[in-house]
Amino acid sequence: MNPIENVIVPLKANIYFDGKVVSHSLLFKDGSKKTLGLIYPGSYTFNTTSAEVMQITAGGCRAKIAGSNEWKNYKETEAFQVPANSSFEIAVENGICEYLCSFE
């Protein structure tokens, strides 16, 4: 994966679920934002306001988008999309899942 350049990174982390999901915001000059983070073993539900693309950069997970009954597995280099004003469940069985989330 290529490095991400020319970003502003606020020092305060985004911490969810008692520290089991942690991310840092990446702010771009054009006003766009991404988050880069880690997900520790467990199952978590996130609500969205903007559409999101979750790219797995290391490890793996499974995810289920709101409205679907199907869990899908994702590994390094794979991604899934979540519509705006929706939610998704994400689960990590073992190890740590690393991700890059892009907001559309």
C-alpha positions, 0 to 999 in steps of 0.5 A: 500500500502506498503512503498517504501524503500531505495530510493533517493528523489531529493528535487525539485518537477516536476511541470506541468500545473501551479501546477495542476500536481506535482510529486517527483522522486524516484531514486532506487539503481539499476538505476530505477526511479518512480514518486509519485504525485498528480493530481488536477481537470482538463484534461492533456496530457502527452507524454512518452519516456519510457513505463509507468505504472500509479498506482492510489494510492488514489482518481480516474481519467479517462484516454485515451491512444493515439490511443484509442477513449475510456476513462476508469475510474480508482480508487485506486489500479487500474493501466493503461499502456502507451507504450513508445513514445506515449501519454495519456490524464488523467482527474480528475473530483473532489478531488485529484488523487494520483499516482505512475508512474513506468517507464519500 
